[in-house]
Amino acid sequence: MTPVWLPRHRLLPACWLSAAAVLLAGCGSVVPGAPGSAEQTRIGAPVGAELAELVPAPESFPAGYPAVRLPAEAAVQAAGDLDGVGPGATVEPARCTPPAARADPGSTAVAVGTDEESRASLTVELSRTDQPLARLRTRLADCGSIRVQRAGAGATVVTDLLDDPPAATPAPDDALALLRTVLPDRGGAALTQTMRTVIGQVGDVRITVTGMVFGGSEPEPGPVQELFETAVERVRER
């Protein structure tokens, strides 16, 4: 039987949502490797509140995406799937392997909303980081196309930085937007994942919002932008 390439947290119980997540958000044309404006080179003051208190509540998700907050262990697993690679995968070139998601308590908080009819999903992840967003931007610009092997299945992951990160009020310290496509070696267009992701940073909190669809179409930018603004506002308030 042909292996099916699915993010691990799609296999969680239905009450946690069967959504996968890996990203992409924002408006603007796609310009491979193009950086956003006002790059952050140092992180700001740490945000004092716990991430579990800051992650948007399910009722604040855009209409049509009934959501849940994931338990701590599931949140760490989900966070590892948001980069198109996933835990335990091998990446070529090796320098493009993303850092492993932190597993210490309180380091990650995730909420996922899913349109069960279309399988489109919205995922918001808050994580602690000691790195400015500029470092992530540099790695993404250098790793526009990578090969991933995971659990016996192979895929090509293509990432394009969008030329203009989305605006938000209040504004994060820095932000970038990307479009990512996971093309499995087997399964065809039906298993192709396309993600629209917006990533912002406020102090030591990184905010990642991803809309994902299957089948070769692109996620709608509106819900991703709406959820991103909600998440930035919640973190800024603290």
C-alpha positions as a Python dict, from the first residue, in 0.01 Angstrom:
ca = {
    (1, 'M'): (0, 0, 0),
    (2, 'T'): (138, 341, -93),
    (3, 'P'): (245, 545, 211),
    (4, 'V'): (28, 850, 263),
    (5, 'W'): (213, 1169, 353),
    (6, 'L'): (11, 1335, 628),
    (7, 'P'): (119, 1549, 922),
    (8, 'R'): (123, 1356, 1245),
    (9, 'H'): (-142, 1558, 1424),
    (10, 'R'): (-402, 1469, 1158),
    (11, 'L'): (-397, 1131, 1328),
    (12, 'L'): (-503, 1271, 1665),
    (13, 'P'): (-855, 1206, 1792),
    (14, 'A'): (-1126, 1400, 1610),
    (15, 'C'): (-1194, 1611, 1917),
    (16, 'W'): (-850, 1765, 1868),
    (17, 'L'): (-928, 1818, 1499),
    (18, 'S'): (-797, 1619, 1211),
    (19, 'A'): (-616, 1914, 1060),
    (20, 'A'): (-261, 1922, 942),
    (21, 'A'): (-75, 2243, 929),
    (22, 'V'): (199, 2402, 739),
    (23, 'L'): (155, 2737, 624),
    (24, 'L'): (139, 3037, 432),
    (25, 'A'): (-21, 3371, 454),
    (26, 'G'): (-33, 3721, 339),
    (27, 'C'): (-94, 3923, 31),
    (28, 'G'): (146, 4018, -243),
    (29, 'S'): (305, 3844, -535),
    (30, 'V'): (537, 3548, -488),
    (31, 'V'): (904, 3639, -517),
    (32, 'P'): (1131, 3342, -434),
    (33, 'G'): (1379, 3442, -168),
    (34, 'A'): (1259, 3802, -142),
    (35, 'P'): (1292, 3936, 216),
    (36, 'G'): (1034, 4141, 396),
    (37, 'S'): (1090, 4496, 519),
    (38, 'A'): (1224, 4618, 855),
    (39, 'E'): (1415, 4307, 949),
    (40, 'Q'): (1444, 4233, 1318),
    (41, 'T'): (1805, 4169, 1420),
    (42, 'R'): (1754, 4148, 1797),
    (43, 'I'): (1462, 4017, 1996),
    (44, 'G'): (1270, 4252, 2220),
    (45, 'A'): (1182, 4220, 2587),
    (46, 'P'): (1038, 3883, 2691),
    (47, 'V'): (660, 3856, 2709),
    (48, 'G'): (565, 3766, 3066),
    (49, 'A'): (237, 3581, 3011),
    (50, 'E'): (216, 3206, 2955),
    (51, 'L'): (170, 3104, 2591),
    (52, 'A'): (-137, 2898, 2680),
    (53, 'E'): (-299, 3223, 2795),
    (54, 'L'): (-205, 3406, 2475),
    (55, 'V'): (-304, 3161, 2202),
    (56, 'P'): (-632, 3273, 2042),
    (57, 'A'): (-945, 3112, 2183),
    (58, 'P'): (-1144, 2881, 1953),
    (59, 'E'): (-1431, 3130, 1941),
    (60, 'S'): (-1199, 3398, 1798),
    (61, 'F'): (-1117, 3194, 1485),
    (62, 'P'): (-1261, 3311, 1153),
    (63, 'A'): (-1610, 3189, 1068),
    (64, 'G'): (-1622, 2842, 917),
    (65, 'Y'): (-1323, 2708, 1111),
    (66, 'P'): (-1446, 2547, 1435),
    (67, 'A'): (-1135, 2521, 1648),
    (68, 'V'): (-977, 2363, 1952),
    (69, 'R'): (-666, 2436, 2156),
    (70, 'L'): (-436, 2135, 2153),
    (71, 'P'): (-309, 1976, 2474),
    (72, 'A'): (58, 2043, 2549),
    (73, 'E'): (199, 1718, 2408),
    (74, 'A'): (-10, 1740, 2092),
    (75, 'A'): (92, 2105, 2048),
    (76, 'V'): (460, 2011, 2035),
    (77, 'Q'): (386, 1739, 1777),
    (78, 'A'): (179, 1979, 1568),
    (79, 'A'): (447, 2247, 1580),
    (80, 'G'): (695, 2002, 1431),
    (81, 'D'): (469, 1953, 1129),
    (82, 'L'): (428, 2321, 1042),
    (83, 'D'): (749, 2344, 837),
    (84, 'G'): (667, 2080, 573),
    (85, 'V'): (929, 1848, 723),
    (86, 'G'): (802, 1697, 1047),
    (87, 'P'): (978, 1516, 1332),
    (88, 'G'): (1223, 1242, 1238),
    (89, 'A'): (1253, 1340, 870),
    (90, 'T'): (1577, 1366, 677),
    (91, 'V'): (1632, 1673, 461),
    (92, 'E'): (1851, 1740, 157),
    (93, 'P'): (2041, 1965, 169),
    (94, 'A'): (2105, 1896, 537),
    (95, 'R'): (2167, 2264, 615),
    (96, 'C'): (1798, 2325, 547),
    (97, 'T'): (1681, 2099, 829),
    (98, 'P'): (1463, 2319, 1056),
    (99, 'P'): (1538, 2328, 1429),
    (100, 'A'): (1342, 2074, 1631),
    (101, 'A'): (1040, 2209, 1816),
    (102, 'R'): (1115, 2266, 2184),
    (103, 'A'): (956, 2008, 2409),
    (104, 'D'): (985, 2184, 2745),
    (105, 'P'): (654, 2274, 2913),
    (106, 'G'): (512, 2609, 2816),
    (107, 'S'): (736, 2653, 2511),
    (108, 'T'): (459, 2601, 2253),
    (109, 'A'): (85, 2660, 2233),
    (110, 'V'): (-128, 2564, 1932),
    (111, 'A'): (-491, 2599, 1827),
    (112, 'V'): (-633, 2444, 1509),
    (113, 'G'): (-954, 2514, 1319),
    (114, 'T'): (-1081, 2293, 1036),
    (115, 'D'): (-1343, 2318, 768),
    (116, 'E'): (-1438, 1950, 774),
    (117, 'E'): (-1608, 1964, 434),
    (118, 'S'): (-1314, 2105, 237),
    (119, 'R'): (-1037, 1980, 471),
    (120, 'A'): (-895, 2334, 477),
    (121, 'S'): (-735, 2419, 809),
    (122, 'L'): (-610, 2718, 1004),
    (123, 'T'): (-337, 2669, 1263),
    (124, 'V'): (-194, 2928, 1501),
    (125, 'E'): (122, 2846, 1692),
    (126, 'L'): (290, 3055, 1962),
    (127, 'S'): (643, 2958, 2059),
    (128, 'R'): (930, 3096, 2264),
    (129, 'T'): (1249, 3183, 2079),
    (130, 'D'): (1584, 3343, 2148),
    (131, 'Q'): (1641, 3415, 1778),
    (132, 'P'): (1532, 3718, 1574),
    (133, 'L'): (1306, 3653, 1276),
    (134, 'A'): (1582, 3764, 1040),
    (135, 'R'): (1761, 3432, 1094),
    (136, 'L'): (1456, 3235, 985),
    (137, 'R'): (1416, 3462, 682),
    (138, 'T'): (1776, 3394, 578),
    (139, 'R'): (1734, 3016, 606),
    (140, 'L'): (1411, 3017, 409),
    (141, 'A'): (1566, 3226, 133),
    (142, 'D'): (1849, 2973, 108),
    (143, 'C'): (1619, 2669, 108),
    (144, 'G'): (1359, 2737, -157),
    (145, 'S'): (1337, 2371, -262),
    (146, 'I'): (1427, 2073, -45),
    (147, 'R'): (1385, 1697, -52),
    (148, 'V'): (1227, 1532, 251),
    (149, 'Q'): (1218, 1163, 346),
    (150, 'R'): (992, 1059, 630),
    (151, 'A'): (846, 725, 734),
    (152, 'G'): (931, 567, 399),
    (153, 'A'): (769, 843, 193),
    (154, 'G'): (940, 1115, -5),
    (155, 'A'): (834, 1466, -99),
    (156, 'T'): (964, 1788, -244),
    (157, 'V'): (893, 2098, -37),
    (158, 'V'): (898, 2431, -220),
    (159, 'T'): (894, 2754, -17),
    (160, 'D'): (853, 3103, -164),
    (161, 'L'): (887, 3413, 51),
    (162, 'L'): (625, 3670, -40),
    (163, 'D'): (757, 4015, -121),
    (164, 'D'): (542, 4207, 129),
    (165, 'P'): (462, 4078, 477),
    (166, 'P'): (106, 4154, 581),
    (167, 'A'): (32, 4458, 792),
    (168, 'A'): (-123, 4417, 1136),
    (169, 'T'): (-253, 4657, 1397),
    (170, 'P'): (-88, 4658, 1643),
    (171, 'A'): (224, 4566, 1447),
    (172, 'P'): (466, 4288, 1543),
    (173, 'D'): (837, 4363, 1577),
    (174, 'D'): (897, 4187, 1245),
    (175, 'A'): (693, 3971, 1007),
    (176, 'L'): (726, 3761, 694),
    (177, 'A'): (486, 3573, 471),
    (178, 'L'): (543, 3262, 266),
    (179, 'L'): (376, 3014, 38),
    (180, 'R'): (479, 2651, 78),
    (181, 'T'): (388, 2347, -129),
    (182, 'V'): (450, 1986, -29),
    (183, 'L'): (460, 1765, -339),
    (184, 'P'): (458, 1394, -248),
    (185, 'D'): (641, 1149, -473),
    (186, 'R'): (326, 937, -483),
    (187, 'G'): (-39, 1021, -454),
    (188, 'G'): (-60, 1299, -710),
    (189, 'A'): (-245, 1628, -676),
    (190, 'A'): (-496, 1492, -426),
    (191, 'L'): (-224, 1468, -159),
    (192, 'T'): (-44, 1790, -250),
    (193, 'Q'): (-50, 2032, 43),
    (194, 'T'): (-37, 2407, -12),
    (195, 'M'): (15, 2638, 283),
    (196, 'R'): (-12, 3013, 322),
    (197, 'T'): (179, 3123, 630),
    (198, 'V'): (238, 3448, 814),
    (199, 'I'): (506, 3458, 1083),
    (200, 'G'): (552, 3749, 1320),
    (201, 'Q'): (748, 3812, 1636),
    (202, 'V'): (671, 4013, 1947),
    (203, 'G'): (956, 4009, 2196),
    (204, 'D'): (1052, 3645, 2250),
    (205, 'V'): (719, 3511, 2121),
    (206, 'R'): (700, 3389, 1762),
    (207, 'I'): (352, 3384, 1607),
    (208, 'T'): (292, 3147, 1316),
    (209, 'V'): (-44, 3131, 1139),
    (210, 'T'): (-92, 2883, 858),
    (211, 'G'): (-377, 2810, 623),
    (212, 'M'): (-356, 2474, 446),
    (213, 'V'): (-550, 2304, 168),
    (214, 'F'): (-511, 1981, -28),
    (215, 'G'): (-540, 1926, -400),
    (216, 'G'): (-327, 2195, -562),
    (217, 'S'): (-538, 2504, -488),
    (218, 'E'): (-423, 2785, -259),
    (219, 'P'): (-559, 2880, 84),
    (220, 'E'): (-763, 3198, 106),
    (221, 'P'): (-546, 3481, 244),
    (222, 'G'): (-830, 3654, 431),
    (223, 'P'): (-880, 3402, 716),
    (224, 'V'): (-503, 3369, 764),
    (225, 'Q'): (-462, 3746, 791),
    (226, 'E'): (-759, 3778, 1027),
    (227, 'L'): (-624, 3513, 1264),
    (228, 'F'): (-273, 3660, 1249),
    (229, 'E'): (-400, 4002, 1353),
    (230, 'T'): (-596, 3845, 1638),
    (231, 'A'): (-288, 3659, 1761),
    (232, 'V'): (-58, 3964, 1741),
    (233, 'E'): (-308, 4176, 1932),
    (234, 'R'): (-339, 3918, 2212),
    (235, 'V'): (40, 3898, 2255),
    (236, 'R'): (85, 4277, 2237),
    (237, 'E'): (-178, 4328, 2508),
    (238, 'R'): (40, 4135, 2754),
}
